Amino acid sequence: MTEMRRFSRVNFDAESFVEFAGVREKAHLMDISLRGALIAAGDYPTVKLGDPCKLAIHLDGCDVVLSFEARVVHREDDAIGLKFVREDLDTMIHLRRLMEFNTSDPDEIRRELGFLIDAP
């Protein structure tokens, strides 16, 4: 799976919630990138590949909530991979800053953002 990734991932711990089929539950965020997130699979036994969901990540120490519409792109015993399909501009700005702050190479995040903007 790693060889297919174009976006850096960072471990990030924040209060998070995921909504599948209208049911909102607390989620354990394992890592995040500009294009997706990995959450622990624990309480979602019926989730399948392609299922849509919403992910909300509450940033500590402020009122900022990153809100994403996403799809399940892979599922393993202990993790569910989500691909972001829609987010607002404020969410993307905060996500970019979060990624730059939590990586050893902020310039790589800027290059990835350029790639994301140029992607069809």
N, C-alpha and C positions, 0 to 999 in steps of 0.2 A: 504494500500500500504506500509506503513512504516514497518510493521511486516515482510515483505518479503526482506527488504534491508539487504545486508551484508556489505555495504560500507558506511562510514561516508560521509555526505554531508556538504558543507560549502557554505554560501552565498558569492558570489564573483562578484564584479562589474568591468567589463573590456569591452573595445570596442570589439565587437564580430560580426561575420558575419556567416550566414547559407546559404547553397546552396541546393535548392530542384530542381530537374529536370533541372539543368543547369542555374537556375536563382538565383543570389546571392543578398541577402538583408541584411541590418543591423539587428542584433538580440539583444534582451534584455535577457542577461544571468541572470537567477534567482538563481541557485545554481549549484554546480559541485561536482563530486565524482571521485574516481579513475576509475570508470566504466561507468559513464554517466553524463548527464547534463539535466537541466530543463530550457527551454526557454519560454518566453511569447508567446502565440499563436497568438497574434494580427493580423498579416498580412499574415497568411498562411491558408486560408479557405479550400483549396483543399487537404491538407496533410492528408494522411491516415496511419493507423497502418501498419508497415512493410516497409514504404517508406524509401529508402536510402537518405542520405544527407551528406554534408560536413560541419563541424563546425570549424571556425578559431577564436581563442581568442588572442587578441593582449595585451601583458602584458605592463602595464604603465612603462614609464621611461627606456625602453630598446627596442631592436629590435627583441625580442623573440615573436614568434607567435606559439601558440599551435594549431596543425592541426590534426583533427580527421575525419575519416570516421565513420558514425554512421547510426543507424536505429531508426525509430520512434517506441517506445514500448508502449507508452500510450498517450492519448490525452484527455484533459478536456477542458472546456469552455475557461479557461484563460491560459493554459499551455500545452506544448508539452514535453514529456519525451523522451530523446535520450539515446540509449545505444551505447557506443563506440565499434566499431568492428575492427578498425585498427588505429594505430598511430605509428609514428617513435620513436626511442629510445630517442632522444633529447626531444620530447614532453612529453614522460612518465617521464623522469628525472625532467623536470621543473614542471610537474603536481604534482609529489610526493612532491617536495619542497614546492610548493604553498599550498598543503593540510597540510603538517606538520606545516607550518608557521601560517596557519589560523584556526587551531583547538586547543582545550585545551589539547588534548592527542596525541602528535606526535607518541608515541609508538603504538597506535591503528592503525595509518596510515601504519606504518611499518608491523604490523601483517596483515592488509588487503592486502598490496602489496604481502606478502608471499602467502596469499590465492589465489590472482589473478594469480601469477606465477605458482602455483600448480594446478590450475583449468584446466580441459581438453579443 
